[in-house]
């Protein structure tokens, strides 16, 4: 049985390696510079085609799903040292920055919401810091602006009653129906904590911890241990356990724990274990998780790729960093089984399927549209790359 799993894993990793390389660094069409600097060209994984030319006032190439893909590629490079990755990633970053500012197609706007900040954590890796203070590189100018926008300009969109959490979006200074989305923790908090740790901003480090504390206390279901997609309070929640939102939260936890002071990490470890134990109770027999986690498998509620990949990433990173005790290997085995199933069942002819396109926390069920299960959608490809990176690190 152990040899069979090893063989399955080796085959899944090789299949995934081919897929990732042909989609990104070896692709003839997915070249960052001509796509990012244009208003009407798109990566093949972009199913939404948001651009100024298409009438979208925000989120052009500075989209969070591009950021997840390129950050995942950086994770692969950290492990493999493959030389083709750094220039490809840097081409993406440099195309978005002109004269120390984000170019017009980058799509960042300080008046939209948290999605605009995701890619900042990737730019952070290229920014130089001297003694914890940003130096004068163009990358530093950009991340300093984004940090200032979140902590100063848009500080009014973070409420004490929400544990210091931001509204998920604030277009026209209006909050959404549910203010705090699990998605938003991943979009902004890993960037904030990384910058705050470098700049030794103790107040912001404490604020990041408090935001996660509020979510754990107010957005987890007492009966199942699952997390609601969004909430305004413990009594006012969006009553759906959507896998990708839960996945964003899963990745956000382990990414912020990497930079928080040890005393906060120790406080978060029990929450992380309770969360993952709850998710493992709902793991499908195949090894993956369903789009609405607690509901039966149907044509409209399939095992879903993006959220499954996010949980794999979370589990393996938590074990690798020593935050999740795994003496008998049960957590790693659960992640390994999920990854093998994804590669075997969802990756066909070098195309990754069953990635749910989008969902809004309106309080209504918009999580079961059969036509929203897409192929090679960036919000699934990026987490798949991250899961692959953690698999090879493991």
C-alpha positions in Angstrom: 0.0 0.0 0.0 2.8 2.4 0.9 4.6 1.6 -2.3 1.4 2.2 -4.3 1.0 5.7 -2.8 4.7 6.5 -3.5 4.2 5.5 -7.1 0.9 7.5 -7.4 2.7 10.5 -5.9 5.7 10.3 -8.2 3.4 10.1 -11.2 1.2 13.0 -10.0 4.3 15.2 -9.4 5.7 14.5 -12.9 2.3 15.1 -14.5 1.9 18.4 -12.6 5.5 19.5 -13.4 4.7 19.2 -17.2 1.4 21.0 -16.8 2.9 23.9 -14.8 5.9 24.4 -17.1 4.0 24.3 -20.3 1.4 26.8 -19.0 4.0 29.3 -17.7 7.7 29.4 -18.2 7.7 27.3 -21.4 4.6 28.8 -22.8 4.7 30.7 -26.1 1.6 32.7 -25.4 1.6 33.4 -21.6 4.5 35.9 -21.7 4.0 38.5 -19.0 5.3 41.7 -20.5 3.1 41.9 -23.6 0.0 40.8 -21.6 0.4 43.0 -18.6 1.3 46.1 -20.5 -1.8 45.7 -22.8 -5.4 46.5 -22.1 -6.8 43.8 -24.3 -4.5 40.8 -24.0 -4.9 38.2 -21.3 -3.2 35.1 -19.8 -4.8 31.9 -20.8 -5.9 31.3 -17.2 -7.8 34.5 -17.1 -11.5 33.6 -17.6 -12.8 37.0 -16.6 -10.9 39.3 -19.0 -11.1 42.3 -16.7 -9.6 45.4 -18.4 -10.1 49.1 -18.8 -11.0 48.5 -22.4 -13.7 46.0 -21.3 -15.2 48.6 -19.0 -13.9 47.4 -15.7 -12.8 50.2 -13.4 -10.5 48.1 -11.3 -8.5 44.8 -11.1 -6.8 44.6 -14.5 -3.5 42.7 -14.6 -3.0 43.5 -10.9 -5.5 40.7 -10.2 -5.1 38.4 -7.2 -5.1 35.3 -9.3 -2.1 36.4 -11.3 -0.4 37.1 -8.0 -1.1 33.6 -6.7 0.2 32.0 -9.9 3.5 33.9 -9.9 4.0 33.5 -6.1 3.5 29.8 -6.6 6.2 29.8 -9.2 8.5 31.5 -6.8 7.9 28.7 -4.3 8.9 26.2 -6.9 12.1 28.1 -7.5 12.9 28.1 -3.8 12.9 24.3 -3.8 14.3 23.5 -7.2 16.5 26.4 -8.2 15.3 26.0 -11.8 16.8 29.0 -13.6 13.9 29.7 -15.9 11.6 30.8 -13.0 13.2 34.1 -11.7 13.3 35.9 -15.1 9.7 34.9 -15.8 8.5 36.1 -12.4 10.5 39.3 -12.6 9.2 40.0 -16.1 5.7 40.0 -14.6 6.7 42.3 -11.7 8.6 44.7 -13.9 5.8 45.0 -16.4 3.5 46.2 -13.6 5.8 48.9 -12.3 6.7 52.0 -14.2 8.8 54.7 -12.6 8.2 53.4 -9.1 4.4 53.3 -9.6 1.9 50.7 -10.8 1.2 51.2 -14.5 -2.3 52.0 -15.8 -2.9 48.3 -16.6 -1.8 47.1 -13.2 -5.3 47.8 -12.0 -4.5 48.7 -8.4 -7.0 51.3 -7.0 -7.0 52.3 -3.4 -10.7 52.7 -3.3 -11.8 49.2 -4.3 -11.0 46.7 -1.6 -8.7 43.9 -0.4 -8.4 42.0 -3.7 -6.1 44.8 -5.0 -3.4 44.0 -2.4 -2.7 40.3 -3.0 0.1 40.7 -5.4 1.9 43.1 -3.1 3.3 40.1 -1.1 5.1 38.9 -4.2 6.6 42.4 -4.9 7.8 42.4 -1.3 10.2 39.6 -2.2 11.9 41.9 -4.7 12.0 44.9 -2.4 15.2 45.7 -0.5 15.1 46.6 3.2 17.9 48.2 5.2 17.6 47.7 8.9 13.9 47.0 8.6 13.3 50.3 6.7 12.4 50.2 3.0 15.2 51.4 0.7 14.7 53.4 -2.5 14.1 50.7 -5.1 11.0 51.0 -7.4 9.7 47.8 -5.7 10.0 49.5 -2.3 8.2 52.6 -3.5 5.3 50.4 -4.6 5.0 48.3 -1.5 5.4 51.3 0.8 2.5 53.0 -1.0 0.3 49.9 -0.7 1.2 49.5 3.0 0.4 53.2 3.6 -2.9 52.9 1.7 -4.0 50.0 3.9 -2.8 51.2 7.2 -3.5 55.0 6.8 -5.6 55.9 3.8 -8.0 53.0 4.2 -7.8 52.5 7.9 -11.3 53.9 8.1 -12.5 50.6 6.5 -11.2 48.5 9.4 -13.7 48.3 12.3 -13.0 47.6 16.0 -16.3 45.8 16.2 -14.9 43.4 13.5 -11.7 42.8 15.4 -9.9 45.3 13.3 -10.8 43.5 10.1 -11.4 45.4 6.9 -14.5 45.5 4.9 -13.9 43.1 2.0 -14.6 46.0 -0.5 -15.4 49.6 -0.1 -16.3 51.0 -3.5 -18.1 54.3 -3.1 -17.3 53.9 0.6 -20.1 51.3 0.9 -19.6 47.9 2.6 -20.8 44.7 1.1 -23.8 42.8 2.6 -21.3 40.9 4.8 -18.3 43.0 5.7 -15.7 40.3 6.5 -15.0 37.6 3.9 -12.5 34.8 4.5 -11.1 35.6 1.0 -10.0 39.0 2.2 -7.7 37.7 4.9 -5.6 36.1 2.3 -5.6 39.1 0.0 -4.2 41.6 2.5 -2.9 40.1 5.7 0.1 38.1 4.4 1.3 41.3 2.8 0.7 43.4 5.9 2.4 41.0 8.2 5.4 40.5 6.0 5.9 44.3 5.7 5.2 44.9 9.4 7.8 42.2 10.4 10.4 43.8 8.2 9.6 47.4 9.4 9.2 46.2 13.0 5.7 47.6 13.2 4.6 45.9 16.5 1.2 47.6 16.4 0.4 46.2 13.0 1.7 42.7 13.9 -0.7 42.7 16.9 -3.5 43.9 14.6 -3.0 41.0 12.2 -3.2 38.5 15.0 -6.4 40.2 16.4 -8.0 39.9 13.0 -7.5 36.2 12.8 -8.6 35.9 16.5 -11.9 37.6 15.6 -12.5 35.3 12.6 -11.8 32.2 14.6 -14.2 33.3 17.4 -17.0 34.6 15.1 -16.9 32.8 11.8 -16.5 29.2 12.9 -19.6 27.0 13.2 -19.9 25.5 16.7 -21.5 22.3 15.4 -19.2 21.4 12.5 -16.1 23.5 13.1 -16.3 24.7 9.5 -16.0 28.4 8.6 -18.7 30.5 7.1 -17.9 32.4 3.9 -18.5 35.8 5.4 -19.9 37.5 8.5 -20.7 40.8 10.3 -20.8 39.1 13.7 -21.3 35.6 15.2 -25.1 36.0 14.8 -25.0 37.5 11.3 -23.2 35.1 8.9 -23.4 34.2 5.2 -24.6 30.6 5.9 -22.5 28.7 3.3 -19.3 26.7 3.8 -17.7 27.5 0.4 -14.5 25.6 -0.2 -12.4 28.2 -1.9 -13.2 30.9 0.7 -12.2 28.4 3.4 -9.1 27.6 1.3 -8.1 31.3 1.2 -8.4 31.4 5.0 -6.3 28.2 5.3 -3.4 29.6 3.2 -3.7 33.0 5.0 -3.2 31.3 8.4 0.0 29.6 7.6 1.4 32.5 5.6 0.9 35.0 8.5 2.2 32.6 11.1 5.5 32.6 9.2 6.1 36.2 10.1 4.2 36.8 13.4 6.1 36.8 16.7 6.3 33.5 18.5 3.8 34.3 21.2 1.1 34.9 18.5 2.0 31.8 16.6 1.5 29.7 19.8 -1.9 31.1 20.3 -2.9 30.4 16.7 -1.7 26.8 16.6 -4.8 25.3 18.4 -7.1 27.2 16.0 -5.2 25.8 13.1 -5.5 22.3 14.4 -9.2 22.6 15.1 -9.8 24.0 11.7 -7.9 21.3 9.8 -9.4 18.5 11.9 -12.9 19.8 11.0 -12.0 19.9 7.3 -10.6 16.4 7.4 -13.9 15.1 8.7 -15.5 16.4 5.5 -12.8 15.1 3.1 -14.5 13.3 0.2 -13.7 9.6 -0.2 -11.8 10.5 -3.3 -9.4 12.6 -1.2 -10.6 16.0 -2.4 -13.2 18.4 -0.9 -16.6 19.4 -2.3 -17.4 23.0 -3.4 -20.0 23.3 -0.7 -18.1 21.4 1.9 -20.9 20.0 4.0 -23.3 19.1 1.1 -23.5 15.9 -0.9 -21.6 15.3 -4.1 -23.8 16.3 -7.2 -23.3 17.6 -10.7 -23.5 21.1 -9.3 -21.6 20.4 -6.1 -18.4 18.7 -7.4 -15.1 18.0 -5.8 -13.4 21.3 -6.5 -9.8 21.9 -7.5 -8.9 25.3 -6.1 -10.0 24.8 -2.5 -8.6 21.3 -2.4 -5.2 22.6 -3.6 -5.3 25.4 -0.9 -5.9 22.9 1.9 -3.0 20.7 0.6 -0.8 23.7 0.8 -1.9 24.6 4.3 -1.6 21.1 5.7 1.9 20.5 4.3 3.3 23.9 5.2 1.9 23.6 8.7 3.5 20.2 9.2 6.8 21.4 7.6 7.0 24.4 9.8 6.3 22.4 13.0 2.9 24.1 13.8 0.9 20.9 13.3 2.1 17.7 15.0 2.0 14.8 12.7 3.8 11.9 14.4 1.8 9.2 12.6 1.7 11.0 9.3 -2.1 11.2 9.0 -2.1 14.9 8.0 0.5 14.4 5.3 -1.2 11.3 4.0 -4.5 13.2 3.7 -2.8 15.9 1.7 -0.9 13.4 -0.4 -4.1 11.5 -1.2 -5.8 14.8 -2.2 -3.0 15.8 -4.5 -2.9 12.5 -6.2 -6.6 12.6 -6.8 -6.4 16.1 -8.3 -3.7 15.1 -10.7 -5.4 11.9 -11.7 -9.0 13.1 -11.9 -8.8 16.8 -12.7 -5.7 17.2 -14.8 -6.4 15.7 -18.3 -4.6 16.5 -21.5 -2.6 19.2 -19.8 -5.8 21.0 -18.7 -6.9 21.5 -15.1 -10.7 21.3 -14.7 -13.5 21.8 -12.1 -12.3 25.2 -10.8 -15.2 27.2 -9.6 -15.1 30.6 -11.2 -16.4 33.0 -8.5 -18.9 33.4 -5.7 -20.2 36.4 -3.8 -21.2 36.5 -0.1 -24.7 37.7 -0.7 -26.5 35.3 1.6 -27.9 33.4 -1.4 -26.6 30.2 -2.9 -24.4 31.1 -5.9 -22.1 28.2 -5.3 -23.7 25.6 -7.4 -23.7 26.8 -11.0 -22.6 24.0 -13.3 -21.5 26.5 -15.9 -19.1 28.1 -13.4 -16.8 25.1 -13.2 -14.0 26.2 -15.5 -10.8 24.7 -17.0 -7.4 26.3 -16.3 -9.0 29.1 -14.3 -6.3 31.2 -12.6 -7.9 31.0 -9.1 -7.3 27.3 -9.3 -4.1 27.1 -11.2 -2.3 29.3 -8.7 -3.2 27.2 -5.7 -2.4 24.1 -7.6 1.1 25.4 -8.3 1.4 26.2 -4.6 0.3 22.7 -3.6 2.8 21.2 -6.0 5.5 23.4 -4.5 4.7 22.1 -1.0 4.5 18.5 -2.3 8.1 18.7 -3.6 9.2 20.5 -0.5 7.7 17.6 1.5 
